[in-house]
Amino acid sequence: MPLTPDQQQAVANHLKSRAQPPQCPVCGAANMVIREHLTLLSTPDEDATSEPLINVACKYCGHVLHFSPSLLGISVE
Ligand SMILES: [Zn+2]
């Protein structure tokens, strides 16, 4: 369930509204890119439902940040 281009734009708008500009916490570069594919973290408890996470990657050093779709108001179902 990849993000649509509209959803990727919504994530970009969200980040811009809360960080000017969104910066990598590792290297400080400001060229973050919203990845199309989501990450599903596995947990030892199979009954636990964890939502897939949005990946925002630093194009300079490769560090990846995870964001919660539900807190951003984005439906990924
Ligand atoms: Zn970086």
PDB file of the backbone (N, CA, C, O) and the ligand in Angstrom, with CONECT records:
HET     ZN  A 101       1
ATOM      1  N   MET A   1       0.833  -1.197   0.000  1.00  0.00           N
ATOM      2  CA  MET A   1       0.000   0.000   0.000  1.00  0.00           C
ATOM      3  C   MET A   1       0.872   1.253   0.000  1.00  0.00           C
ATOM      4  O   MET A   1       1.080   1.891   1.032  1.00  0.00           O
ATOM      5  N   PRO A   2       1.362   1.575  -1.161  1.00  0.00           N
ATOM      6  CA  PRO A   2       2.206   2.777  -1.259  1.00  0.00           C
ATOM      7  C   PRO A   2       1.374   4.043  -1.123  1.00  0.00           C
ATOM      8  O   PRO A   2       0.158   4.028  -1.313  1.00  0.00           O
ATOM      9  N   LEU A   3       2.038   5.121  -0.798  1.00  0.00           N
ATOM     10  CA  LEU A   3       1.355   6.412  -0.742  1.00  0.00           C
ATOM     11  C   LEU A   3       1.086   6.901  -2.154  1.00  0.00           C
ATOM     12  O   LEU A   3       1.904   6.715  -3.055  1.00  0.00           O
ATOM     13  N   THR A   4      -0.058   7.523  -2.337  1.00  0.00           N
ATOM     14  CA  THR A   4      -0.335   8.156  -3.620  1.00  0.00           C
ATOM     15  C   THR A   4       0.460   9.466  -3.692  1.00  0.00           C
ATOM     16  O   THR A   4       0.896   9.984  -2.664  1.00  0.00           O
ATOM     17  N   PRO A   5       0.646   9.994  -4.893  1.00  0.00           N
ATOM     18  CA  PRO A   5       1.335  11.297  -5.007  1.00  0.00           C
ATOM     19  C   PRO A   5       0.650  12.383  -4.170  1.00  0.00           C
ATOM     20  O   PRO A   5       1.326  13.234  -3.591  1.00  0.00           O
ATOM     21  N   ASP A   6      -0.692  12.361  -4.103  1.00  0.00           N
ATOM     22  CA  ASP A   6      -1.417  13.333  -3.290  1.00  0.00           C
ATOM     23  C   ASP A   6      -1.074  13.174  -1.809  1.00  0.00           C
ATOM     24  O   ASP A   6      -0.903  14.159  -1.090  1.00  0.00           O
ATOM     25  N   GLN A   7      -0.977  11.923  -1.368  1.00  0.00           N
ATOM     26  CA  GLN A   7      -0.646  11.683   0.045  1.00  0.00           C
ATOM     27  C   GLN A   7       0.795  12.096   0.341  1.00  0.00           C
ATOM     28  O   GLN A   7       1.089  12.641   1.405  1.00  0.00           O
ATOM     29  N   GLN A   8       1.687  11.832  -0.612  1.00  0.00           N
ATOM     30  CA  GLN A   8       3.074  12.267  -0.414  1.00  0.00           C
ATOM     31  C   GLN A   8       3.139  13.791  -0.303  1.00  0.00           C
ATOM     32  O   GLN A   8       3.908  14.333   0.491  1.00  0.00           O
ATOM     33  N   GLN A   9       2.324  14.471  -1.108  1.00  0.00           N
ATOM     34  CA  GLN A   9       2.286  15.933  -1.043  1.00  0.00           C
ATOM     35  C   GLN A   9       1.718  16.390   0.298  1.00  0.00           C
ATOM     36  O   GLN A   9       2.180  17.376   0.873  1.00  0.00           O
ATOM     37  N   ALA A  10       0.708  15.662   0.794  1.00  0.00           N
ATOM     38  CA  ALA A  10       0.106  16.011   2.085  1.00  0.00           C
ATOM     39  C   ALA A  10       1.136  15.877   3.202  1.00  0.00           C
ATOM     40  O   ALA A  10       1.174  16.701   4.116  1.00  0.00           O
ATOM     41  N   VAL A  11       1.972  14.841   3.131  1.00  0.00           N
ATOM     42  CA  VAL A  11       3.029  14.674   4.122  1.00  0.00           C
ATOM     43  C   VAL A  11       4.020  15.823   4.016  1.00  0.00           C
ATOM     44  O   VAL A  11       4.441  16.378   5.031  1.00  0.00           O
ATOM     45  N   ALA A  12       4.394  16.183   2.790  1.00  0.00           N
ATOM     46  CA  ALA A  12       5.337  17.284   2.588  1.00  0.00           C
ATOM     47  C   ALA A  12       4.772  18.585   3.155  1.00  0.00           C
ATOM     48  O   ALA A  12       5.490  19.354   3.793  1.00  0.00           O
ATOM     49  N   ASN A  13       3.477  18.827   2.919  1.00  0.00           N
ATOM     50  CA  ASN A  13       2.849  20.046   3.428  1.00  0.00           C
ATOM     51  C   ASN A  13       2.829  20.045   4.959  1.00  0.00           C
ATOM     52  O   ASN A  13       3.063  21.069   5.601  1.00  0.00           O
ATOM     53  N   HIS A  14       2.544  18.872   5.524  1.00  0.00           N
ATOM     54  CA  HIS A  14       2.516  18.743   6.987  1.00  0.00           C
ATOM     55  C   HIS A  14       3.892  19.087   7.570  1.00  0.00           C
ATOM     56  O   HIS A  14       3.999  19.849   8.531  1.00  0.00           O
ATOM     57  N   LEU A  15       4.935  18.515   6.975  1.00  0.00           N
ATOM     58  CA  LEU A  15       6.278  18.756   7.502  1.00  0.00           C
ATOM     59  C   LEU A  15       6.660  20.222   7.360  1.00  0.00           C
ATOM     60  O   LEU A  15       7.265  20.808   8.258  1.00  0.00           O
ATOM     61  N   LYS A  16       6.301  20.805   6.224  1.00  0.00           N
ATOM     62  CA  LYS A  16       6.650  22.217   6.000  1.00  0.00           C
ATOM     63  C   LYS A  16       5.940  23.121   7.002  1.00  0.00           C
ATOM     64  O   LYS A  16       6.470  24.153   7.412  1.00  0.00           O
ATOM     65  N   SER A  17       4.712  22.709   7.395  1.00  0.00           N
ATOM     66  CA  SER A  17       3.957  23.560   8.316  1.00  0.00           C
ATOM     67  C   SER A  17       4.502  23.481   9.730  1.00  0.00           C
ATOM     68  O   SER A  17       4.177  24.328  10.562  1.00  0.00           O
ATOM     69  N   ARG A  18       5.326  22.480  10.020  1.00  0.00           N
ATOM     70  CA  ARG A  18       5.803  22.300  11.383  1.00  0.00           C
ATOM     71  C   ARG A  18       7.318  22.402  11.518  1.00  0.00           C
ATOM     72  O   ARG A  18       7.843  22.436  12.631  1.00  0.00           O
ATOM     73  N   ALA A  19       8.003  22.451  10.419  1.00  0.00           N
ATOM     74  CA  ALA A  19       9.459  22.592  10.455  1.00  0.00           C
ATOM     75  C   ALA A  19       9.877  23.403   9.245  1.00  0.00           C
ATOM     76  O   ALA A  19       9.523  23.071   8.114  1.00  0.00           O
ATOM     77  N   GLN A  20      10.624  24.459   9.479  1.00  0.00           N
ATOM     78  CA  GLN A  20      11.052  25.300   8.363  1.00  0.00           C
ATOM     79  C   GLN A  20      12.559  25.406   8.314  1.00  0.00           C
ATOM     80  O   GLN A  20      13.154  26.157   9.087  1.00  0.00           O
ATOM     81  N   PRO A  21      13.176  24.677   7.433  1.00  0.00           N
ATOM     82  CA  PRO A  21      12.632  23.560   6.658  1.00  0.00           C
ATOM     83  C   PRO A  21      12.785  22.274   7.457  1.00  0.00           C
ATOM     84  O   PRO A  21      13.486  22.252   8.469  1.00  0.00           O
ATOM     85  N   PRO A  22      12.127  21.192   7.007  1.00  0.00           N
ATOM     86  CA  PRO A  22      12.363  19.899   7.654  1.00  0.00           C
ATOM     87  C   PRO A  22      13.830  19.516   7.481  1.00  0.00           C
ATOM     88  O   PRO A  22      14.340  19.476   6.361  1.00  0.00           O
ATOM     89  N   GLN A  23      14.501  19.236   8.588  1.00  0.00           N
ATOM     90  CA  GLN A  23      15.930  18.940   8.533  1.00  0.00           C
ATOM     91  C   GLN A  23      16.231  17.550   9.074  1.00  0.00           C
ATOM     92  O   GLN A  23      15.541  17.042   9.958  1.00  0.00           O
ATOM     93  N   CYS A  24      17.257  16.960   8.529  1.00  0.00           N
ATOM     94  CA  CYS A  24      17.726  15.669   9.012  1.00  0.00           C
ATOM     95  C   CYS A  24      18.347  15.847  10.395  1.00  0.00           C
ATOM     96  O   CYS A  24      19.206  16.711  10.569  1.00  0.00           O
ATOM     97  N   PRO A  25      17.926  15.040  11.395  1.00  0.00           N
ATOM     98  CA  PRO A  25      18.494  15.177  12.735  1.00  0.00           C
ATOM     99  C   PRO A  25      19.922  14.658  12.829  1.00  0.00           C
ATOM    100  O   PRO A  25      20.607  14.930  13.815  1.00  0.00           O
ATOM    101  N   VAL A  26      20.377  13.930  11.845  1.00  0.00           N
ATOM    102  CA  VAL A  26      21.723  13.366  11.882  1.00  0.00           C
ATOM    103  C   VAL A  26      22.740  14.315  11.268  1.00  0.00           C
ATOM    104  O   VAL A  26      23.742  14.653  11.898  1.00  0.00           O
ATOM    105  N   CYS A  27      22.482  14.743  10.038  1.00  0.00           N
ATOM    106  CA  CYS A  27      23.481  15.546   9.320  1.00  0.00           C
ATOM    107  C   CYS A  27      23.058  16.989   9.133  1.00  0.00           C
ATOM    108  O   CYS A  27      23.870  17.819   8.723  1.00  0.00           O
ATOM    109  N   GLY A  28      21.796  17.311   9.427  1.00  0.00           N
ATOM    110  CA  GLY A  28      21.355  18.693   9.324  1.00  0.00           C
ATOM    111  C   GLY A  28      20.974  19.125   7.925  1.00  0.00           C
ATOM    112  O   GLY A  28      20.605  20.282   7.721  1.00  0.00           O
ATOM    113  N   ALA A  29      21.053  18.227   6.956  1.00  0.00           N
ATOM    114  CA  ALA A  29      20.674  18.571   5.592  1.00  0.00           C
ATOM    115  C   ALA A  29      19.164  18.811   5.526  1.00  0.00           C
ATOM    116  O   ALA A  29      18.398  18.255   6.314  1.00  0.00           O
ATOM    117  N   ALA A  30      18.764  19.629   4.596  1.00  0.00           N
ATOM    118  CA  ALA A  30      17.342  19.975   4.483  1.00  0.00           C
ATOM    119  C   ALA A  30      16.757  19.441   3.185  1.00  0.00           C
ATOM    120  O   ALA A  30      15.887  20.073   2.585  1.00  0.00           O
ATOM    121  N   ASN A  31      17.226  18.290   2.755  1.00  0.00           N
ATOM    122  CA  ASN A  31      16.673  17.707   1.533  1.00  0.00           C
ATOM    123  C   ASN A  31      16.020  16.368   1.840  1.00  0.00           C
ATOM    124  O   ASN A  31      16.468  15.313   1.391  1.00  0.00           O
ATOM    125  N   MET A  32      14.944  16.447   2.621  1.00  0.00           N
ATOM    126  CA  MET A  32      14.213  15.247   3.005  1.00  0.00           C
ATOM    127  C   MET A  32      13.249  14.867   1.886  1.00  0.00           C
ATOM    128  O   MET A  32      12.635  15.733   1.263  1.00  0.00           O
ATOM    129  N   VAL A  33      13.125  13.581   1.640  1.00  0.00           N
ATOM    130  CA  VAL A  33      12.242  13.108   0.584  1.00  0.00           C
ATOM    131  C   VAL A  33      11.249  12.107   1.180  1.00  0.00           C
ATOM    132  O   VAL A  33      11.623  11.217   1.944  1.00  0.00           O
ATOM    133  N   ILE A  34       9.977  12.276   0.812  1.00  0.00           N
ATOM    134  CA  ILE A  34       8.940  11.373   1.306  1.00  0.00           C
ATOM    135  C   ILE A  34       8.907  10.155   0.416  1.00  0.00           C
ATOM    136  O   ILE A  34       8.693  10.265  -0.791  1.00  0.00           O
ATOM    137  N   ARG A  35       9.118   8.988   1.010  1.00  0.00           N
ATOM    138  CA  ARG A  35       9.158   7.760   0.229  1.00  0.00           C
ATOM    139  C   ARG A  35       7.747   7.259  -0.043  1.00  0.00           C
ATOM    140  O   ARG A  35       6.818   7.492   0.730  1.00  0.00           O
ATOM    141  N   GLU A  36       7.620   6.567  -1.160  1.00  0.00           N
ATOM    142  CA  GLU A  36       6.312   6.052  -1.575  1.00  0.00           C
ATOM    143  C   GLU A  36       5.863   4.889  -0.690  1.00  0.00           C
ATOM    144  O   GLU A  36       4.680   4.748  -0.383  1.00  0.00           O
ATOM    145  N   HIS A  37       6.819   4.068  -0.289  1.00  0.00           N
ATOM    146  CA  HIS A  37       6.440   2.849   0.424  1.00  0.00           C
ATOM    147  C   HIS A  37       6.481   3.026   1.937  1.00  0.00           C
ATOM    148  O   HIS A  37       7.326   3.739   2.478  1.00  0.00           O
ATOM    149  N   LEU A  38       5.556   2.367   2.593  1.00  0.00           N
ATOM    150  CA  LEU A  38       5.423   2.451   4.042  1.00  0.00           C
ATOM    151  C   LEU A  38       6.207   1.323   4.698  1.00  0.00           C
ATOM    152  O   LEU A  38       6.547   0.326   4.061  1.00  0.00           O
ATOM    153  N   THR A  39       6.484   1.502   5.975  1.00  0.00           N
ATOM    154  CA  THR A  39       7.183   0.482   6.743  1.00  0.00           C
ATOM    155  C   THR A  39       6.234  -0.092   7.775  1.00  0.00           C
ATOM    156  O   THR A  39       5.583   0.646   8.513  1.00  0.00           O
ATOM    157  N   LEU A  40       6.158  -1.409   7.822  1.00  0.00           N
ATOM    158  CA  LEU A  40       5.356  -2.074   8.843  1.00  0.00           C
ATOM    159  C   LEU A  40       6.309  -2.715   9.841  1.00  0.00           C
ATOM    160  O   LEU A  40       7.035  -3.654   9.515  1.00  0.00           O
ATOM    161  N   LEU A  41       6.294  -2.193  11.054  1.00  0.00           N
ATOM    162  CA  LEU A  41       7.175  -2.740  12.077  1.00  0.00           C
ATOM    163  C   LEU A  41       6.570  -4.016  12.619  1.00  0.00           C
ATOM    164  O   LEU A  41       5.367  -4.074  12.877  1.00  0.00           O
ATOM    165  N   SER A  42       7.382  -5.030  12.793  1.00  0.00           N
ATOM    166  CA  SER A  42       6.883  -6.272  13.364  1.00  0.00           C
ATOM    167  C   SER A  42       7.061  -6.233  14.874  1.00  0.00           C
ATOM    168  O   SER A  42       8.040  -5.690  15.387  1.00  0.00           O
ATOM    169  N   THR A  43       6.111  -6.810  15.564  1.00  0.00           N
ATOM    170  CA  THR A  43       6.189  -6.868  17.021  1.00  0.00           C
ATOM    171  C   THR A  43       6.121  -8.325  17.443  1.00  0.00           C
ATOM    172  O   THR A  43       5.578  -9.156  16.715  1.00  0.00           O
ATOM    173  N   PRO A  44       6.661  -8.642  18.600  1.00  0.00           N
ATOM    174  CA  PRO A  44       6.599 -10.037  19.079  1.00  0.00           C
ATOM    175  C   PRO A  44       5.165 -10.484  19.296  1.00  0.00           C
ATOM    176  O   PRO A  44       4.854 -11.667  19.161  1.00  0.00           O
ATOM    177  N   ASP A  45       4.295  -9.550  19.631  1.00  0.00           N
ATOM    178  CA  ASP A  45       2.898  -9.875  19.901  1.00  0.00           C
ATOM    179  C   ASP A  45       2.111  -9.819  18.595  1.00  0.00           C
ATOM    180  O   ASP A  45       1.906  -8.743  18.033  1.00  0.00           O
ATOM    181  N   GLU A  46       1.674 -10.976  18.119  1.00  0.00           N
ATOM    182  CA  GLU A  46       0.991 -11.013  16.828  1.00  0.00           C
ATOM    183  C   GLU A  46      -0.372 -10.345  16.870  1.00  0.00           C
ATOM    184  O   GLU A  46      -0.915  -9.947  15.839  1.00  0.00           O
ATOM    185  N   ASP A  47      -0.922 -10.226  18.081  1.00  0.00           N
ATOM    186  CA  ASP A  47      -2.235  -9.604  18.203  1.00  0.00           C
ATOM    187  C   ASP A  47      -2.154  -8.082  18.199  1.00  0.00           C
ATOM    188  O   ASP A  47      -3.149  -7.394  17.974  1.00  0.00           O
ATOM    189  N   ALA A  48      -0.970  -7.576  18.448  1.00  0.00           N
ATOM    190  CA  ALA A  48      -0.828  -6.126  18.485  1.00  0.00           C
ATOM    191  C   ALA A  48      -0.966  -5.567  17.069  1.00  0.00           C
ATOM    192  O   ALA A  48      -0.326  -6.045  16.132  1.00  0.00           O
ATOM    193  N   THR A  49      -1.786  -4.579  16.937  1.00  0.00           N
ATOM    194  CA  THR A  49      -1.939  -3.952  15.635  1.00  0.00           C
ATOM    195  C   THR A  49      -1.111  -2.682  15.621  1.00  0.00           C
ATOM    196  O   THR A  49      -1.380  -1.732  16.357  1.00  0.00           O
ATOM    197  N   SER A  50      -0.104  -2.685  14.772  1.00  0.00           N
ATOM    198  CA  SER A  50       0.699  -1.475  14.647  1.00  0.00           C
ATOM    199  C   SER A  50       0.469  -0.910  13.263  1.00  0.00           C
ATOM    200  O   SER A  50       0.455  -1.643  12.274  1.00  0.00           O
ATOM    201  N   GLU A  51       0.291   0.383  13.200  1.00  0.00           N
ATOM    202  CA  GLU A  51       0.008   0.986  11.905  1.00  0.00           C
ATOM    203  C   GLU A  51       1.296   1.102  11.092  1.00  0.00           C
ATOM    204  O   GLU A  51       2.381   1.259  11.653  1.00  0.00           O
ATOM    205  N   PRO A  52       1.169   1.024   9.782  1.00  0.00           N
ATOM    206  CA  PRO A  52       2.345   1.241   8.945  1.00  0.00           C
ATOM    207  C   PRO A  52       2.831   2.677   9.104  1.00  0.00           C
ATOM    208  O   PRO A  52       2.041   3.580   9.380  1.00  0.00           O
ATOM    209  N   LEU A  53       4.119   2.881   8.932  1.00  0.00           N
ATOM    210  CA  LEU A  53       4.704   4.204   9.151  1.00  0.00           C
ATOM    211  C   LEU A  53       5.181   4.810   7.846  1.00  0.00           C
ATOM    212  O   LEU A  53       5.673   4.121   6.953  1.00  0.00           O
ATOM    213  N   ILE A  54       5.019   6.115   7.765  1.00  0.00           N
ATOM    214  CA  ILE A  54       5.507   6.854   6.602  1.00  0.00           C
ATOM    215  C   ILE A  54       7.020   7.040   6.741  1.00  0.00           C
ATOM    216  O   ILE A  54       7.516   7.393   7.811  1.00  0.00           O
ATOM    217  N   ASN A  55       7.734   6.800   5.658  1.00  0.00           N
ATOM    218  CA  ASN A  55       9.182   6.976   5.642  1.00  0.00           C
ATOM    219  C   ASN A  55       9.544   8.314   5.012  1.00  0.00           C
ATOM    220  O   ASN A  55       9.117   8.634   3.902  1.00  0.00           O
ATOM    221  N   VAL A  56      10.332   9.081   5.736  1.00  0.00           N
ATOM    222  CA  VAL A  56      10.887  10.313   5.182  1.00  0.00           C
ATOM    223  C   VAL A  56      12.399  10.175   5.279  1.00  0.00           C
ATOM    224  O   VAL A  56      12.955  10.091   6.374  1.00  0.00           O
ATOM    225  N   ALA A  57      13.056  10.153   4.131  1.00  0.00           N
ATOM    226  CA  ALA A  57      14.483   9.852   4.103  1.00  0.00           C
ATOM    227  C   ALA A  57      15.308  11.090   3.786  1.00  0.00           C
ATOM    228  O   ALA A  57      14.879  11.966   3.035  1.00  0.00           O
ATOM    229  N   CYS A  58      16.487  11.146   4.367  1.00  0.00           N
ATOM    230  CA  CYS A  58      17.448  12.204   4.046  1.00  0.00           C
ATOM    231  C   CYS A  58      18.214  11.786   2.798  1.00  0.00           C
ATOM    232  O   CYS A  58      18.837  10.725   2.767  1.00  0.00           O
ATOM    233  N   LYS A  59      18.162  12.629   1.772  1.00  0.00           N
ATOM    234  CA  LYS A  59      18.850  12.271   0.529  1.00  0.00           C
ATOM    235  C   LYS A  59      20.358  12.394   0.667  1.00  0.00           C
ATOM    236  O   LYS A  59      21.099  11.878  -0.170  1.00  0.00           O
ATOM    237  N   TYR A  60      20.822  13.073   1.714  1.00  0.00           N
ATOM    238  CA  TYR A  60      22.257  13.285   1.873  1.00  0.00           C
ATOM    239  C   TYR A  60      22.919  12.123   2.610  1.00  0.00           C
ATOM    240  O   TYR A  60      23.901  11.556   2.131  1.00  0.00           O
ATOM    241  N   CYS A  61      22.369  11.767   3.797  1.00  0.00           N
ATOM    242  CA  CYS A  61      23.042  10.722   4.583  1.00  0.00           C
ATOM    243  C   CYS A  61      22.250   9.415   4.632  1.00  0.00           C
ATOM    244  O   CYS A  61      22.780   8.388   5.056  1.00  0.00           O
ATOM    245  N   GLY A  62      20.996   9.445   4.204  1.00  0.00           N
ATOM    246  CA  GLY A  62      20.232   8.200   4.157  1.00  0.00           C
ATOM    247  C   GLY A  62      19.454   7.892   5.418  1.00  0.00           C
ATOM    248  O   GLY A  62      18.792   6.858   5.495  1.00  0.00           O
ATOM    249  N   HIS A  63      19.520   8.768   6.408  1.00  0.00           N
ATOM    250  CA  HIS A  63      18.753   8.529   7.632  1.00  0.00           C
ATOM    251  C   HIS A  63      17.260   8.571   7.304  1.00  0.00           C
ATOM    252  O   HIS A  63      16.812   9.398   6.510  1.00  0.00           O
ATOM    253  N   VAL A  64      16.489   7.657   7.931  1.00  0.00           N
ATOM    254  CA  VAL A  64      15.055   7.577   7.655  1.00  0.00           C
ATOM    255  C   VAL A  64      14.267   7.917   8.915  1.00  0.00           C
ATOM    256  O   VAL A  64      14.514   7.373   9.991  1.00  0.00           O
ATOM    257  N   LEU A  65      13.323   8.821   8.753  1.00  0.00           N
ATOM    258  CA  LEU A  65      12.407   9.179   9.841  1.00  0.00           C
ATOM    259  C   LEU A  65      11.076   8.499   9.594  1.00  0.00           C
ATOM    260  O   LEU A  65      10.667   8.309   8.449  1.00  0.00           O
ATOM    261  N   HIS A  66      10.405   8.135  10.669  1.00  0.00           N
ATOM    262  CA  HIS A  66       9.088   7.513  10.554  1.00  0.00           C
ATOM    263  C   HIS A  66       8.019   8.444  11.105  1.00  0.00           C
ATOM    264  O   HIS A  66       8.204   9.074  12.147  1.00  0.00           O
ATOM    265  N   PHE A  67       6.903   8.523  10.397  1.00  0.00           N
ATOM    266  CA  PHE A  67       5.787   9.351  10.840  1.00  0.00           C
ATOM    267  C   PHE A  67       4.508   8.529  10.851  1.00  0.00           C
ATOM    268  O   PHE A  67       4.321   7.613  10.050  1.00  0.00           O
ATOM    269  N   SER A  68       3.637   8.883  11.783  1.00  0.00           N
ATOM    270  CA  SER A  68       2.372   8.171  11.935  1.00  0.00           C
ATOM    271  C   SER A  68       1.337   8.718  10.964  1.00  0.00           C
ATOM    272  O   SER A  68       0.998   9.899  11.035  1.00  0.00           O
ATOM    273  N   PRO A  69       0.824   7.888  10.057  1.00  0.00           N
ATOM    274  CA  PRO A  69      -0.206   8.369   9.120  1.00  0.00           C
ATOM    275  C   PRO A  69      -1.462   8.874   9.836  1.00  0.00           C
ATOM    276  O   PRO A  69      -2.058   9.870   9.427  1.00  0.00           O
ATOM    277  N   SER A  70      -1.858   8.176  10.910  1.00  0.00           N
ATOM    278  CA  SER A  70      -3.101   8.563  11.563  1.00  0.00           C
ATOM    279  C   SER A  70      -2.985   9.935  12.209  1.00  0.00           C
ATOM    280  O   SER A  70      -3.949  10.699  12.230  1.00  0.00           O
ATOM    281  N   LEU A  71      -1.802  10.249  12.738  1.00  0.00           N
ATOM    282  CA  LEU A  71      -1.627  11.570  13.358  1.00  0.00           C
ATOM    283  C   LEU A  71      -1.528  12.661  12.303  1.00  0.00           C
ATOM    284  O   LEU A  71      -1.780  13.830  12.593  1.00  0.00           O
ATOM    285  N   LEU A  72      -1.166  12.289  11.091  1.00  0.00           N
ATOM    286  CA  LEU A  72      -1.114  13.263  10.004  1.00  0.00           C
ATOM    287  C   LEU A  72      -2.452  13.335   9.266  1.00  0.00           C
ATOM    288  O   LEU A  72      -2.620  14.130   8.342  1.00  0.00           O
ATOM    289  N   GLY A  73      -3.399  12.495   9.685  1.00  0.00           N
ATOM    290  CA  GLY A  73      -4.702  12.518   9.042  1.00  0.00           C
ATOM    291  C   GLY A  73      -4.715  11.859   7.675  1.00  0.00           C
ATOM    292  O   GLY A  73      -5.544  12.188   6.826  1.00  0.00           O
ATOM    293  N   ILE A  74      -3.792  10.924   7.464  1.00  0.00           N
ATOM    294  CA  ILE A  74      -3.697  10.248   6.165  1.00  0.00           C
ATOM    295  C   ILE A  74      -4.142   8.800   6.315  1.00  0.00           C
ATOM    296  O   ILE A  74      -3.639   8.074   7.173  1.00  0.00           O
ATOM    297  N   SER A  75      -5.072   8.393   5.491  1.00  0.00           N
ATOM    298  CA  SER A  75      -5.564   7.034   5.532  1.00  0.00           C
ATOM    299  C   SER A  75      -4.738   6.157   4.594  1.00  0.00           C
ATOM    300  O   SER A  75      -4.632   6.437   3.400  1.00  0.00           O
ATOM    301  N   VAL A  76      -4.160   5.105   5.141  1.00  0.00           N
ATOM    302  CA  VAL A  76      -3.312   4.241   4.325  1.00  0.00           C
ATOM    303  C   VAL A  76      -3.916   2.853   4.183  1.00  0.00           C
ATOM    304  O   VAL A  76      -3.249   1.919   3.740  1.00  0.00           O
ATOM    305  N   GLU A  77      -5.167   2.725   4.556  1.00  0.00           N
ATOM    306  CA  GLU A  77      -5.810   1.404   4.451  1.00  0.00           C
ATOM    307  C   GLU A  77      -6.151   1.087   3.007  1.00  0.00           C
ATOM    308  O   GLU A  77      -6.697   0.021   2.721  1.00  0.00           O
TER     309      GLU A  77
HETATM  310 ZN    ZN A 101      20.975  13.306   6.825  1.00  0.00          ZN2+
END
